[in-house]
Amino acid sequence: MDQRLTDFLVKLENTEEMDSAKETVIKFFEGFGINIFHSWFIDAAVIDNNIKFVTSCPDWWFKYYVENECYLHDPLGLHSAEKITPLWYNRENLLISDLNKTFVDAVAVSKDGFDLESGLIFPIHSSTGSLGGVNAGSSLDKKEFQKAISENDDLLLIASYLAHTKIHSLLFKRSQDEFALTEREKECLLWLGKGLRVDAIAYKLNLARITVDIHLRHAREKLGCGTREQALAKAITMKLIAP
């Protein structure tokens, strides 16, 4: 695992309060030109007050966003609900003529209020039906922002999962059950964390490729995650494996 991720993980593990976790996350992302960090959570297991935000944006922004029901017309939110792939965006592309005026106004407010110019959305789904994501925003234009993080896309993807998992555990205060991952499932996740693809993991462990696929799928399902990368982040955060 990249040493920057390892250091980030250690700091997250040593935080048990939301304010310190939020500070740790924001500081890490600022090192990549990301001056606006926003994460959101829709927890399917919680009936009341199940939508929560943790963000570096000013408090008034989400009051404005919710009261004006901007989420009903937000293409970034819709992408996060329907897709699992990251999405680049910039302010100009959001201001297209067929968008609802409420959201167009919200984009203008975000520019005036905290200089949001571009960003990268990381959707985060779980197999239990919970949704969420991370919006890594910047005051740089899209081209400059892409250049700034061009060699760190995968690192920021894993960092987003780590941050989201940690913040989720603090927000919803759920007990962390001991997930019964097998040794093979843990081993496959560990090699995934070292950057190996499925074929390479199969070769390393002298297993068939389909066997590695099955181990990773079982680990993902047991951890309630939508992707292998999310399962890796959750297993690390929960200290089920040590990279």
N, C-alpha and C positions, 0 to 999 in steps of 0.2 A: 504493500500500500504506500502511496505517496506520503512522504514525511509530513507534508502540510496537512493532509487529512488525518494522519495519526495524531499530530499535535492538537488539531481541532477536536478530535474525538476525546482525547484526554481531558481537555478543558470542559467539554460538554458533560463528561461523566462526573466531573467534580462540582457541577452546579446542581443545586436542588431547589432553587428559587427562580421564578419566572424572570424577574428583572435581570439577574446575572446571566441566565441562559440567553435572553434576548440580546444583552450587551455583547456576549461572546459571539453570537451568530452574526450580528451586524458588523462587528469589527472584522471578522473573518472575510465577509463578502466585500467590505470596503476595500480590501487589498486587491480586488480585481476590477476596480472602477465601478463597483455596484454601490451606489449611495442611497438606494431605495430598496429595502427588503420588506417583502410582504408575504405572509403565509396565512392560509385560511383552512378551516376544518369544518366538514359537515359529517357529524358522527351518527351513523345509522343506529347505534345501540343506545343513544340518548334521545328521549322523546321531546323534552322541553329544553329550549335554549341550546339547540344542538349546532348552531352556526357560530363559529368564533373566529376572530382575527387576531393575529399578533404581527405587529408592523412597526417600521421606523417612520411611517407617515404620521402626520399630526392627527390627534384624536378627532378633530372636527370632520376630517375627510370621510370617515366611515359612517358617521352620523348622517352626513350629506348623502353618501352613496346609498345607504339603506332607506332613509326617509323618502328619497326620490325614486326608489325601486330601480336603480341603475342596473342591478344584477339581472333584471329581466331582458336587458338589451345589450349586455356586455359580451362581445364576441370572444374576449379572452376567457371569461368565465364559462361560456358555452363550449369552447374548445377543451377546457379542463374537464368538463363534465362528460364529454363524448370521446375524447382522445387520450392516449397515454404518451404521445410523442411531444417533445419540447417544441415550442413555437417562438420564433423571433417576431418582434413587432416594433413599429415606431409610430410616433404620434400622427404623422401625416397619413399613414395607411389606415389608421383608425377613423380618420375624419373623412369618410366617404359619404356620398350624398344620400344613400338609401338607409343610413343608420337612423335610429330613433333620435329625435332632437334632445331628449333627456340625456342620452349617453354622449352625444356630441358636446353638450354643455359640460358634462362631467370631465371629458378629456381636456377641455379648455381650463376648467377649474384646477385639474391636477397639474397642468403646465404652470399656471400662475401661482399655485399654492406651494409646490415643492419641486418644480422644474423637471417633471417626468418627460423625457424625450423618447426613450426607447427601452427595450428590455427583452428578457427571455423568460418564458413561462415553462415551469416544470409541473405537469399534472401528476397527481399522486392518488391512485385508486387502491382500494383493498378488496379482497375477495368477500368481505362481509358487507359490502355495499357502501362503506364510508368513502367520501370523496374529499379532495383537498388539493393543495398545490402551493407552489412557491413562485412568486413574481420577483425576479431579480431585475430591478429597474435602474436606469442610469440617466444622467443629464447629458451624456454624449449622444450624438446622433447614431443611428443604427450602424452605419458603416464603421465609424470610429469604435463603437462598442464591440462589434464583432471582431475587429482587429485586436482590441485590448484583451479579449479572452479566447482568441482563436485556438490556442494550444491547451486550454483548460476546460473545454466543454464537458468532458467526461468527469473530471474532478469536481466541477460545480454541480453536476447531476447527482453524484454520490453525496456531496456535502449538503445539498438540498434535502435529500432523503434523511440524512443523519439529523439535520436541524429540525425537520418536520416531525420525525419520530420522537425526538427529545421534547419538543414543545408540546406535542400531543399528549405525552405522558404526564406533563405538568398541568396541562389545561384540564384534562378530564379526570385526572387522579384515579385512574383505574388500577387495580392490583395487577401486577405482572405475573401471570401464571407461568409455571415452569413448562415451557414447550418441549415436548418429547422428540427432539431431533435425534436421528440416529447418527452414529459416528460417521457414516458415509455421507450423509446429508451435510453435516458440519464440514467435513473434508472438502466436499465439492464447493460449498460456499466460501471456504477459506481460499481455495485456488482461484475462484471467481474474483475474490477481493484482491488477489495478487495480479489481476489483469489478464488471466488466461481465458480463452474462449472454450466452448464446450469440447471441440475436437482436441485441443491441447490438454484439457483436464482429463479426457478419456485416455489419452496417450500416457499422461503422467501417472494415472492410477491403474493403468492396464485394464481398463473397462471398455465395453462397447459404448459408442456415442449415445445410443438410445438409453442405456443404463444411467448415464450421467444426466441426461434430460429428465428421466423419471425421478432421480434423487433431488434435483433442483426443483422440479414441479411439486414434489411432496413437501419440501421445505417451505416453498412459497405458500402452499395451501395451509400448512400448519401454522404459519406465522400470520396468515390472513392478509397477504400482500398480493398486489396486482402484477408485479414484475419481479424478476430475479434480483435486479438491483435494489429494489425496495426491501426484499427479503434479506439481502446481505446487510443493508444498513440497519434494519430492525434487529437482526441477530447480533450485530456488533454492539448496538446501543443497549440491548438487553443483557449483554455480556454472556451470550450463549456461545460465542466464539471470540477468540482473541487474535486479531490480525498480526 
